[in-house]
Amino acid sequence: MKVSVLGTGIMGSGICKVLAVAGFDVTAWNRTHSKAAALETSELPRLRAESDLSQAVADADVIMVVAFDADSVIDVMGSCVDAAPHSAMWMQMATIGAEGAHRVRDFACNHDISAVETMMMGSRDQAASSRLILIGGGKPELFKALEPLTSAIAQKTVIAGDTIGDGTAVKLACNAWIAGITVTAAQSVQLLKHEGVNPQLFLDVIEGGTSDSPYAHMKGGKAISGDYSSQFEISALAKDMNLMREVMKTTGMRCDFLDTLIGLYSQASEAGHAHDDISAVAETFA
């Protein structure tokens, strides 16, 4: 199975390496070619970088689109769809919101291509170690055909429905939870810092209890140490939260809690943390 990965940022680069180690022939493409070229090493002979987008997909069995937003996804797909084999299966992996998912679904229909969405839960470390969780939307038979690939990059795949957009809805719900739990963990850490109490005690108390969460330890630990090296950038979460807000407004849901979260992450971004990890939201409480 020959795989083309279009987009080699934090997630795409990890996926490229994992697939190459698993024995897939991987072609990596990125708008900034140097980012894809940096993945080529003697330890990964099955991974090559391609600067020309059409050439990158010319003999692909599977094309994975790991772009940033809906416009980028549609632009990348539109720029290479005619060069790709008609038999290729497309995996749209970016969080692009409900409207973006509808655009991809229409694009796939209009160009008669086989496409699914596979939203990713996880960050840099999970992408680089086959521990992603994929949230799928699309035809079951396509996911069955893609199973060797999805099992190589993810610990599990949850199929949300048979339509592109179903996985997006679940991914937005999950990211809303991530946004909230990161803020509350950071708030608890900063509260104890202000009180002159060891903030690690907060994590020690919840550990193993019903209120425990691995994510609280991950992000709370970064807030304690002040190590905001990026696993999930604030800029990326900000994009996702605005996509959530669009959906919630459309459905008539209250957005006041989400608006508060957006405000806190925006303050962290404006303070210079846009490309830091989302745990840097802790600085808004300092």
C-alpha positions as CSV (number, residue, x, y, z in Angstrom):
1,M,0.0,0.0,0.0
2,K,1.6,3.3,-1.2
3,V,0.6,6.2,1.0
4,S,0.9,9.9,0.3
5,V,0.8,12.2,3.3
6,L,0.0,15.8,2.4
7,G,1.0,18.1,5.2
8,T,4.0,17.4,7.5
9,G,3.3,19.5,10.5
10,I,3.2,18.2,14.1
11,M,0.8,15.4,13.3
12,G,1.7,14.7,9.7
13,S,5.4,14.3,10.3
14,G,4.7,11.7,13.1
15,I,2.3,9.8,10.9
16,C,4.9,9.7,8.1
17,K,7.5,8.1,10.3
18,V,5.2,5.6,11.9
19,L,3.9,4.4,8.5
20,A,7.4,4.1,7.1
21,V,8.5,2.0,10.1
22,A,5.4,-0.2,9.7
23,G,6.5,-1.0,6.2
24,F,4.4,1.3,4.1
25,D,5.9,3.2,1.1
26,V,5.4,6.8,2.2
27,T,5.6,10.0,0.1
28,A,5.6,13.2,2.1
29,W,4.6,16.6,0.7
30,N,4.4,20.0,2.4
31,R,3.9,23.5,1.0
32,T,7.3,24.3,2.6
33,H,9.3,21.5,1.0
34,S,12.1,21.6,3.6
35,K,9.7,20.4,6.3
36,A,9.0,17.2,4.3
37,A,12.6,16.8,3.2
38,A,13.7,16.9,6.8
39,L,11.9,13.6,7.3
40,E,14.1,11.7,4.9
41,T,16.8,9.7,6.8
42,S,18.8,6.5,6.2
43,E,16.8,4.9,9.0
44,L,13.6,5.4,7.0
45,P,14.3,4.1,3.5
46,R,10.6,3.8,2.7
47,L,9.9,7.5,3.3
48,R,10.7,10.0,0.6
49,A,9.8,13.7,0.2
50,E,8.3,15.1,-3.0
51,S,8.2,18.8,-3.8
52,D,5.6,18.6,-6.6
53,L,2.1,18.0,-5.3
54,S,0.9,16.2,-8.5
55,Q,3.9,13.8,-8.4
56,A,3.3,13.2,-4.7
57,V,0.0,11.5,-5.4
58,A,0.6,10.1,-8.8
59,D,0.8,6.4,-7.7
60,A,-0.8,6.6,-4.3
61,D,-3.2,3.9,-3.0
62,V,-4.1,6.2,-0.1
63,I,-3.9,9.9,0.2
64,M,-3.9,11.4,3.7
65,V,-4.7,15.1,3.9
66,V,-3.3,16.6,7.1
67,A,-3.7,20.3,6.4
68,F,-4.7,23.1,8.8
69,D,-8.2,24.3,7.9
70,A,-11.0,23.8,5.4
71,D,-9.6,26.2,2.8
72,S,-6.2,24.5,2.9
73,V,-7.8,21.0,2.6
74,I,-10.0,22.0,-0.4
75,D,-7.1,23.8,-2.0
76,V,-4.7,20.8,-1.6
77,M,-7.3,18.3,-2.8
78,G,-8.3,20.4,-5.8
79,S,-4.7,20.9,-6.8
80,C,-3.9,17.2,-7.1
81,V,-7.2,15.3,-7.6
82,D,-6.7,15.1,-11.4
83,A,-3.2,13.7,-10.9
84,A,-4.2,11.0,-8.4
85,P,-5.3,7.5,-9.5
86,H,-9.0,7.2,-9.6
87,S,-8.7,4.1,-7.4
88,A,-7.0,6.0,-4.6
89,M,-8.7,6.3,-1.2
90,W,-8.6,9.7,0.4
91,M,-8.5,10.3,4.2
92,Q,-9.3,13.9,5.3
93,M,-7.7,14.2,8.7
94,A,-7.8,17.9,9.6
95,T,-10.3,19.4,12.1
96,I,-12.3,21.7,9.7
97,G,-15.7,22.0,11.3
98,A,-19.2,21.2,10.0
99,E,-19.2,23.5,7.1
100,G,-15.7,22.4,6.0
101,A,-16.8,18.7,6.3
102,H,-19.7,19.4,4.0
103,R,-17.4,21.0,1.5
104,V,-15.2,17.9,1.5
105,R,-18.2,15.7,1.1
106,D,-19.4,17.7,-1.8
107,F,-15.9,17.7,-3.3
108,A,-15.7,13.9,-3.1
109,C,-19.1,13.5,-4.7
110,N,-18.4,16.0,-7.5
111,H,-15.1,14.4,-8.4
112,D,-16.3,10.8,-7.8
113,I,-13.5,9.9,-5.4
114,S,-13.6,7.5,-2.4
115,A,-13.1,9.6,0.7
116,V,-13.6,9.4,4.4
117,E,-12.8,11.6,7.3
118,T,-10.5,10.4,10.1
119,M,-10.4,13.0,12.9
120,M,-7.4,12.6,15.2
121,M,-7.5,12.6,19.0
122,G,-3.9,12.9,20.3
123,S,-1.0,15.2,19.9
124,R,2.7,15.1,18.8
125,D,3.6,12.1,21.1
126,Q,0.6,10.0,20.1
127,A,1.1,10.7,16.4
128,A,4.7,9.6,16.6
129,S,4.0,6.4,18.5
130,S,0.9,4.8,16.9
131,R,-1.3,5.8,19.8
132,L,-3.8,8.1,18.1
133,I,-7.5,7.6,18.4
134,L,-9.3,8.1,15.1
135,I,-12.9,9.3,14.8
136,G,-14.3,8.2,11.4
137,G,-17.0,9.4,9.2
138,G,-17.7,7.6,5.9
139,K,-18.6,4.4,4.2
140,P,-17.9,1.2,6.3
141,E,-16.4,-0.6,3.4
142,L,-13.8,2.1,2.9
143,F,-12.8,1.9,6.6
144,K,-12.5,-1.9,6.2
145,A,-10.1,-1.4,3.2
146,L,-8.1,1.2,5.2
147,E,-7.8,-0.9,8.3
148,P,-4.1,-1.9,7.8
149,L,-3.3,1.8,7.6
150,T,-5.5,3.0,10.5
151,S,-4.3,0.2,12.8
152,A,-0.7,1.2,12.1
153,I,-1.2,4.8,13.3
154,A,-3.9,4.5,15.9
155,Q,-4.7,2.4,19.0
156,K,-8.3,2.4,18.0
157,T,-10.8,3.8,15.4
158,V,-14.3,4.9,16.4
159,I,-16.7,5.1,13.5
160,A,-19.1,7.9,14.2
161,G,-21.3,7.4,11.1
162,D,-21.3,6.6,7.4
163,T,-21.2,10.3,6.3
164,I,-18.3,12.7,6.2
165,G,-19.2,15.2,9.0
166,D,-20.3,12.6,11.6
167,G,-16.7,12.2,12.8
168,T,-16.3,16.0,12.8
169,A,-19.2,16.4,15.2
170,V,-17.6,14.0,17.6
171,K,-14.2,15.5,17.3
172,L,-15.5,19.0,18.1
173,A,-17.3,17.6,21.2
174,C,-14.0,16.0,22.3
175,N,-12.0,19.1,21.7
176,A,-14.5,21.2,23.7
177,W,-13.8,18.9,26.6
178,I,-10.0,19.2,26.1
179,A,-10.3,23.0,26.1
180,G,-12.3,23.0,29.3
181,I,-10.3,20.4,31.3
182,T,-7.0,22.2,30.4
183,V,-8.3,25.5,31.7
184,T,-9.6,24.0,34.9
185,A,-6.4,22.0,35.6
186,A,-4.4,25.2,34.9
187,Q,-6.6,27.2,37.2
188,S,-6.2,24.7,40.1
189,V,-2.5,24.7,39.6
190,Q,-2.2,28.5,39.7
191,L,-4.6,28.7,42.7
192,L,-2.2,26.6,44.8
193,K,0.8,28.5,43.5
194,H,-0.8,31.8,44.7
195,E,-1.6,30.2,48.1
196,G,2.0,29.1,48.5
197,V,1.0,25.4,48.4
198,N,2.8,22.8,46.3
199,P,0.5,22.6,43.2
200,Q,1.5,18.9,42.7
201,L,-0.7,18.1,45.6
202,F,-3.8,18.8,43.4
203,L,-2.7,16.1,41.0
204,D,-1.7,13.8,43.8
205,V,-5.2,14.0,45.4
206,I,-7.1,13.3,42.2
207,E,-4.8,10.5,41.1
208,G,-6.7,7.2,41.0
209,G,-10.0,8.7,42.1
210,T,-13.2,9.2,40.1
211,S,-12.2,12.7,39.3
212,D,-8.8,11.7,37.8
213,S,-7.8,12.2,34.2
214,P,-4.5,11.5,32.4
215,Y,-5.0,14.8,30.6
216,A,-5.2,16.7,33.8
217,H,-1.8,15.3,34.8
218,M,-0.4,16.0,31.3
219,K,-1.5,19.6,31.1
220,G,-1.4,20.3,34.8
221,G,2.2,19.0,34.9
222,K,3.2,21.4,32.2
223,A,1.5,24.3,34.0
224,I,3.4,23.4,37.1
225,S,6.8,23.3,35.4
226,G,6.2,26.1,33.0
227,D,7.3,23.9,30.1
228,Y,5.0,25.0,27.3
229,S,6.8,23.1,24.5
230,S,4.0,22.4,22.1
231,Q,2.0,19.2,21.9
232,F,-1.2,21.0,20.8
233,E,-0.7,24.6,19.9
234,I,-3.0,27.3,21.3
235,S,-3.5,28.6,17.7
236,A,-4.8,25.2,16.6
237,L,-7.2,24.9,19.5
238,A,-8.4,28.5,18.9
239,K,-9.3,27.5,15.4
240,D,-11.2,24.5,16.6
241,M,-13.1,26.4,19.3
242,N,-14.3,28.9,16.8
243,L,-15.6,26.0,14.7
244,M,-17.4,24.7,17.8
245,R,-18.9,28.1,18.3
246,E,-20.3,28.1,14.8
247,V,-22.0,24.8,15.3
248,M,-23.4,25.7,18.7
249,K,-24.8,29.0,17.4
250,T,-26.4,27.2,14.5
251,T,-28.1,24.7,16.8
252,G,-29.2,27.4,19.3
253,M,-27.0,26.2,22.2
254,R,-25.7,28.6,24.8
255,C,-22.1,29.7,24.1
256,D,-21.2,31.6,27.2
257,F,-18.9,29.0,28.7
258,L,-17.2,28.4,25.4
259,D,-16.9,32.2,24.9
260,T,-15.1,32.4,28.3
261,L,-12.7,29.6,27.2
262,I,-12.1,31.4,23.8
263,G,-11.3,34.6,25.7
264,L,-8.8,32.9,28.0
265,Y,-6.9,31.2,25.2
266,S,-7.0,34.4,23.2
267,Q,-5.4,36.3,26.1
268,A,-2.7,33.6,26.2
269,S,-2.2,33.9,22.5
270,E,-1.9,37.7,22.6
271,A,0.7,37.4,25.4
272,G,2.9,35.5,23.0
273,H,1.9,31.9,23.5
274,A,0.0,31.3,20.2
275,H,2.5,28.6,19.1
276,D,3.0,27.2,22.6
277,D,1.2,24.3,24.1
278,I,-2.4,24.9,25.2
279,S,-1.3,24.5,28.9
280,A,0.2,28.0,28.5
281,V,-3.4,29.2,29.2
282,A,-2.2,28.9,32.8
283,E,-0.4,32.2,32.4
284,T,-3.7,34.0,32.1
285,F,-4.3,33.2,35.8
286,A,-0.9,34.4,36.9
